[in-house]
Amino acid sequence: NAGVTQTPKFRVLKTGQSMTLLCAQDMNHEYMYWYRQDPGMGLRLIHYSVGEGTTAKGEVPDGYNVSRLKKQNFLLGLESAAPSQTSVYFCASSQGGQGGREQYFGPGTRLTVT
Amino acid sequence: AQSVAQPEDQVNVAEGNPLTVKCTYSVSGNPYLFWYVQYPNRGLQFLLKYITGDNLVKGSYGFEAEFNKSQTSFHLKKPSALVSDSALYFCAVRLVSGSARQLTFGSGTQLTVLP
């Protein structure tokens, strides 16, 4: 099993450009998440999904959109990139149902906006 | 609202000595607590979690953590540190009754084990 994979690994954008980050998981997990990691701030939740066709806002959703058309994929879009979106982006997934299910993380995408 | 504090940005310990990475939390209800580790240029890896029951939780790579409800703490410990334990450690919390498994992470503690 590959677990959680992310594409691309690195990207440099100019201000105002758009891009889509792809996350895929092969563990049949119900829940998927997008986080951003900035120095000294831990991970902050951008958007999440509790199942195919559903999405919801997290702590820092502004400037991002997401879609979950297939259970195994979760896409994060930046419509008009800004320098403040320079960050490392992580996707994660977890099982549904009750209980303290841990999240499984992808390797990350390092995005620089100039 | 829920929050996590990791009061130490950096912890240095000599190889073979015991290590502790501190975490305190704040939730309005019963918590699930987690520890994750991040090696350079990698994603987060799950180490251990507290769900219910025994306050001492054992996890991967010889790590353990103790849940202390009265002090709202969940410190990570290891009896004998290895150089390979050097990494960034994150504590995370979520409410038992919370929706969608939303985790709140601490800001991270950089652990350096000196040979």
Interface residues (C-beta under 8 A of the other chain):
Chain A: V4 Y31 G40 M41 G42 L43 R44 L45 Y48 V50 A56 G58 F90 A92 S94 G99 G100 R101 E102 Q103 Y104 F105 G106 P107 G108
Chain B: V4 D9 Y32 F34 Y36 N41 R42 G43 L44 Q45 F46 K49 Y50 I51 F90 R94 V96 S99 A100 R101 Q102 L103 F105 G106 S107 G108
